[in-house]
Amino acid sequence: MSAWLPSAPCSRVCVESVGSPAAVPRALVRLAALLAVLVFGIVLIPVVGRLAAVWRDRLTRRWCRTIVRATGVRLRITGSAPPGGGLLLVANHISWLDIPLLAAVRPARMLAKAEIRQWPVAGVLTASSGALFIQRDHLRALPRTVERIADSLRGGSAVVVFPEGSTWCGRAQGRFRRAAFQAALDAGVPVQPVHLHYRFDGGAATTAPAFVGSDSLLTSVWRVLSARALVAEVRVEPVLGAGSAPDRRTLALAAETATNGAATNGAADTGTAVVETADAHRRSAEARRRSTDAHGVSANSEAYAHL
């Protein structure tokens, strides 16, 4: 991995263990249900693609909600996104579950790392959804990626971006990178901040759904399927209108502040120490960044930090 790529201090140490031998039958039933829902959706992609946009989006939202429920996760969505027109959806990034959660809010093209193309099932679904793939280790390709995002937004599409550039454990949140926000400014479209939060049905926040560090996709999926009473909360914050910020730095900070504000409110509701934990993770990330700088990061690193 290149030194300038965004990363999180979270690792498998952050992730709670929720499985047990007694959970295996439940996980197997959920796995069968999940695969059935995925296959059903893949088969119908050519048919749904011929429908009018309003029906296509409605069916996609229902399908994605069904995917989440098939894993045994309860879904709670607060707020809503504009139903049409160009829109940049930005959210904190925790899990592979984040993708169907955001599609349940509004179907959109996703900005995804190129490696996802090789993932089983998920790669096919991501490519068929019209995702915009990015080669994260090629900094020179980033301006072209921003142009492609802006073109999609101008065409009236919604685009999903995770500006942290990496997954975090859920008890912390990274800084929002600025590049994608330039696309929203260039296209003159609003930004929709969304905060994602996972907890148990009883109030306690959990890192069980996190997909971080050396975790494999299958390991993370199995952990979710094995868990009992998981709840995914999706808080759709007020939209940041086109022209509400003079530059990408201000716009990125406004979106980050909106999702951080949702995290703080969630911490108050559940009684967890999310904010304190986030501060500890941030300090760890800053220490790593300073260490990298001390060893001489290339000029590419400095360029990326300003994107």
Buried (B, 14 or more C-beta within 10 A) or exposed (E): EEBBBBBBBBEBEBBBEBBEEEBEEBBEEBBEBBEEBBEEBEEEBEEBEEEEEEEBBBBBBEBBBBBBBBBBBEBEBEBEBEEEEBBBBBBBBBBBBBBBBBBBBBBBBBBBBBEBBEBEBBBBBBEEBBBBBBEBEEBEEBEEBBEBBBBBBBEEBBBBBBBBBBBBBBBBBBBBBBBBBBBBBBBEBBBBBBBBBBBBEEEEBBBBBBBBBEBEBEEBBBBBBBBEEBBBBBBBBEBBEBEEBEEBBBBBBBBBEBBBBBBBEBBEEBEBEBBEBBEBBBEBBEEEBEEBEEEEBEEBBEEBBEB
